[in-house]
Amino acid sequence: MQRKNLYLYILLTVALIIGSVLLLGSRHSTVQPANQNAATKPSGVQITNTTSISPYLDSESISNVQTALYTRIKLNTPQAATVYTAVVRDWSVRVTTNNNTPILSFMVDIASIKQSYRVEIDGTKGGELYALYVFCPQINQLIYPAFNCQEQN
């Protein structure tokens, strides 16, 4: 009799677990309601040629760079657009070290607003970015006319 009760208890427990998983799965469905605004546009910066930096940065780190660039562009562009396309400048990627910490730097150009920025990533910490900076270009790095570039928020 006890063995039969044990089997019944296990069967009910398994049924409850399966039911809970199915219920939770339906609450987190990726299907969007039909009345949701489908015209929502993404915002940010899209770096189109990541080939030269991808040996040093994973996709999450590249996404972090794009977010930091967008923040800097919004600071320096009065009528900031929603989306910008950026290009890593050819031959600008440099990897150096400082106290055994790798430093990756490169120039990024945004033709639509005629602006350039220098990105610097100081090392990694457990696979994550340790420090990410977006600097205004120096005079000798300009390929577009100079603009009133601000680095502080």
Contacts in CASP RR format, 6 or more apart in sequence:
PFRMAT RR
TARGET T0000
AUTHOR 0000-0000-0000
METHOD contacts of the structure
MODEL  1
MQRKNLYLYILLTVALIIGSVLLLGSRHSTVQPANQNAATKPSGVQITNT
TSISPYLDSESISNVQTALYTRIKLNTPQAATVYTAVVRDWSVRVTTNNN
TPILSFMVDIASIKQSYRVEIDGTKGGELYALYVFCPQINQLIYPAFNCQ
EQN
41 82 0 8 1.000
41 83 0 8 1.000
42 82 0 8 1.000
42 83 0 8 1.000
43 70 0 8 1.000
43 82 0 8 1.000
43 83 0 8 1.000
44 66 0 8 1.000
44 67 0 8 1.000
44 69 0 8 1.000
44 70 0 8 1.000
44 82 0 8 1.000
44 83 0 8 1.000
44 84 0 8 1.000
45 66 0 8 1.000
45 67 0 8 1.000
45 69 0 8 1.000
45 70 0 8 1.000
45 73 0 8 1.000
45 83 0 8 1.000
45 84 0 8 1.000
45 85 0 8 1.000
45 86 0 8 1.000
45 110 0 8 1.000
46 66 0 8 1.000
46 83 0 8 1.000
46 84 0 8 1.000
46 85 0 8 1.000
46 86 0 8 1.000
47 53 0 8 1.000
47 62 0 8 1.000
47 65 0 8 1.000
47 66 0 8 1.000
47 69 0 8 1.000
47 86 0 8 1.000
47 87 0 8 1.000
47 88 0 8 1.000
47 108 0 8 1.000
48 85 0 8 1.000
48 86 0 8 1.000
48 87 0 8 1.000
49 87 0 8 1.000
49 88 0 8 1.000
50 57 0 8 1.000
50 62 0 8 1.000
50 88 0 8 1.000
52 88 0 8 1.000
52 90 0 8 1.000
52 93 0 8 1.000
52 106 0 8 1.000
53 62 0 8 1.000
53 88 0 8 1.000
53 93 0 8 1.000
53 104 0 8 1.000
53 106 0 8 1.000
54 62 0 8 1.000
56 93 0 8 1.000
56 95 0 8 1.000
56 102 0 8 1.000
56 104 0 8 1.000
56 121 0 8 1.000
57 65 0 8 1.000
57 104 0 8 1.000
57 121 0 8 1.000
58 127 0 8 1.000
60 128 0 8 1.000
61 121 0 8 1.000
61 128 0 8 1.000
61 129 0 8 1.000
64 129 0 8 1.000
64 132 0 8 1.000
65 119 0 8 1.000
65 121 0 8 1.000
65 132 0 8 1.000
66 86 0 8 1.000
68 119 0 8 1.000
68 132 0 8 1.000
68 133 0 8 1.000
68 134 0 8 1.000
69 84 0 8 1.000
69 86 0 8 1.000
69 108 0 8 1.000
69 110 0 8 1.000
69 117 0 8 1.000
69 119 0 8 1.000
69 134 0 8 1.000
70 84 0 8 1.000
71 134 0 8 1.000
71 153 0 8 1.000
72 117 0 8 1.000
72 134 0 8 1.000
72 151 0 8 1.000
73 80 0 8 1.000
73 84 0 8 1.000
73 110 0 8 1.000
73 113 0 8 1.000
73 115 0 8 1.000
74 80 0 8 1.000
75 150 0 8 1.000
75 153 0 8 1.000
76 115 0 8 1.000
76 136 0 8 1.000
76 147 0 8 1.000
76 148 0 8 1.000
76 149 0 8 1.000
76 150 0 8 1.000
77 113 0 8 1.000
77 115 0 8 1.000
81 112 0 8 1.000
81 113 0 8 1.000
84 110 0 8 1.000
84 112 0 8 1.000
84 113 0 8 1.000
85 110 0 8 1.000
85 111 0 8 1.000
85 112 0 8 1.000
86 108 0 8 1.000
86 109 0 8 1.000
86 110 0 8 1.000
87 108 0 8 1.000
87 109 0 8 1.000
87 110 0 8 1.000
87 111 0 8 1.000
88 106 0 8 1.000
88 107 0 8 1.000
88 108 0 8 1.000
89 106 0 8 1.000
89 107 0 8 1.000
89 108 0 8 1.000
89 109 0 8 1.000
89 116 0 8 1.000
89 143 0 8 1.000
92 105 0 8 1.000
92 106 0 8 1.000
92 107 0 8 1.000
93 104 0 8 1.000
93 105 0 8 1.000
93 106 0 8 1.000
94 104 0 8 1.000
94 105 0 8 1.000
94 106 0 8 1.000
95 102 0 8 1.000
95 103 0 8 1.000
95 104 0 8 1.000
96 102 0 8 1.000
96 103 0 8 1.000
96 105 0 8 1.000
97 103 0 8 1.000
98 122 0 8 1.000
101 122 0 8 1.000
101 123 0 8 1.000
101 130 0 8 1.000
102 123 0 8 1.000
102 124 0 8 1.000
103 120 0 8 1.000
103 121 0 8 1.000
103 122 0 8 1.000
103 123 0 8 1.000
104 120 0 8 1.000
104 121 0 8 1.000
104 123 0 8 1.000
105 118 0 8 1.000
105 119 0 8 1.000
105 120 0 8 1.000
105 121 0 8 1.000
106 118 0 8 1.000
106 119 0 8 1.000
107 116 0 8 1.000
107 117 0 8 1.000
107 118 0 8 1.000
107 119 0 8 1.000
107 137 0 8 1.000
107 141 0 8 1.000
108 116 0 8 1.000
108 117 0 8 1.000
108 118 0 8 1.000
108 119 0 8 1.000
109 115 0 8 1.000
109 116 0 8 1.000
109 143 0 8 1.000
109 144 0 8 1.000
110 116 0 8 1.000
110 117 0 8 1.000
114 144 0 8 1.000
114 145 0 8 1.000
114 147 0 8 1.000
115 144 0 8 1.000
115 147 0 8 1.000
115 149 0 8 1.000
116 137 0 8 1.000
116 141 0 8 1.000
116 142 0 8 1.000
116 143 0 8 1.000
116 144 0 8 1.000
117 134 0 8 1.000
117 135 0 8 1.000
117 136 0 8 1.000
117 137 0 8 1.000
118 134 0 8 1.000
118 135 0 8 1.000
118 136 0 8 1.000
118 137 0 8 1.000
118 138 0 8 1.000
118 141 0 8 1.000
119 132 0 8 1.000
119 133 0 8 1.000
119 134 0 8 1.000
119 135 0 8 1.000
120 131 0 8 1.000
120 132 0 8 1.000
120 133 0 8 1.000
120 135 0 8 1.000
121 129 0 8 1.000
121 130 0 8 1.000
121 131 0 8 1.000
121 132 0 8 1.000
121 133 0 8 1.000
122 130 0 8 1.000
122 131 0 8 1.000
122 132 0 8 1.000
122 133 0 8 1.000
123 129 0 8 1.000
123 130 0 8 1.000
123 131 0 8 1.000
124 130 0 8 1.000
134 151 0 8 1.000
135 151 0 8 1.000
136 149 0 8 1.000
136 150 0 8 1.000
136 151 0 8 1.000
137 149 0 8 1.000
139 146 0 8 1.000
END
